[in-house]
Amino acid sequence: MKKLRVLAEARQEFADALRWYRGKAPAFAEALALEYRTIVHRARQFPDVGAVETATESMTVRRHLLHQFPYKVLTGNLPDQIVVIAFAHTKRKPGYWLERIR
């Protein structure tokens, strides 16, 4: 299993979403956290799973959609690690995270 690195911006995006759902209902926040952990674990085990969102010379960025929430986890597959690039809402600001991979 590859090492994991979560960009600070992605960590903050996830924390913000978790806080918002916690304010609505703690059970929603727990479900969100479980889906996120499952996706990240699967990306570490199977780095080539997930639809390709974009690619650079050094990294392929894959999209992992959450099933119960309007979010996606964007991961980059590097030789020695998986990088969580963004925890992005699927209906807001498409592509804002692209600057993180340049």
Secondary structure, DSSP 8 states (H G I E B T S, - for coil): --EEEE-HHHHHHHHHHHHHHHHH-HHHHHHHHHHHHHHHHHHHH-TT-SEEEEE-SS-EEEEEE-SSSSEEEEEEE-SSEEEEEEEEETTSSTTGGGGGG-
